[in-house]
Amino acid sequence: MGDGPCGPNSEIFFDFQTEQELPKNEKNYLPLAQKCVDVGAGLERIVMVLQGKKNTFEIDL
């Protein structure tokens, strides 16, 4: 969490790990520290996730 252009916010990150690589933890969800959520989802980042690429230089946009 940090101070973004509009103030403090919670951030969401996309995890590229496969299901087999994930640690076996209970699904405990904690409340967000800030109600504003910064997903960092610019067009090129959304396309990267949808096309299954590891960086924005590999997309076909």
Phi, psi and omega per residue, in radians:
M1 nan 2.502 3.131
G2 -2.733 -3.066 3.101
D3 -1.609 1.850 3.093
G4 -1.487 -2.999 -3.122
P5 -1.103 -0.413 -3.125
C6 -1.915 0.283 3.117
G7 1.933 -2.997 -3.107
P8 -1.167 2.538 -3.134
N9 -2.679 2.931 2.984
S10 -1.664 2.586 -3.125
E11 -2.020 2.566 3.090
I12 -2.007 2.364 3.118
F13 -2.087 2.561 3.079
F14 -1.579 2.221 -3.112
D15 -1.703 2.085 -3.103
F16 -1.495 0.043 -3.122
Q17 -1.185 2.588 3.052
T18 -1.407 2.928 -3.129
E19 -1.027 -0.604 -3.129
Q20 -1.241 -0.467 -3.102
E21 -1.474 -0.225 -3.081
L22 -1.305 2.489 3.064
P23 -1.174 2.619 -3.130
K24 -1.517 1.486 -3.141
N25 -1.988 2.792 3.007
E26 -1.174 2.684 3.123
K27 -1.556 1.432 3.100
N28 -1.775 2.144 3.132
Y29 -1.868 2.322 3.133
L30 -1.830 2.625 3.077
P31 -1.152 2.569 3.112
L32 -1.168 2.505 3.119
A33 -1.206 -0.608 3.108
Q34 -2.206 2.511 -3.104
K35 -1.330 -0.365 3.079
C36 -1.418 2.279 -3.114
V37 -2.054 2.165 3.085
D38 -1.722 1.949 -3.130
V39 -1.641 -0.154 -3.135
G40 1.026 0.548 -2.984
A41 -1.650 1.226 2.971
G42 -1.231 2.877 -3.101
L43 -0.934 -0.801 -3.095
E44 -1.152 -0.555 3.116
R45 -1.292 -0.648 3.074
I46 -1.123 -0.762 3.115
V47 -1.091 -0.698 3.132
M48 -1.016 -0.792 -3.139
V49 -1.188 -0.785 -3.121
L50 -1.114 -0.590 3.139
Q51 -1.558 -0.017 3.091
G52 1.208 0.553 3.141
K53 -1.666 2.788 -3.116
K54 -1.626 -0.264 3.076
N55 -2.662 2.906 -3.054
T56 -1.315 -0.199 3.112
F57 -1.363 -0.247 -3.120
E58 -1.633 -0.126 -3.065
I59 -1.363 2.837 -3.116
D60 -1.828 0.568 -3.137
L61 -1.529 nan nan
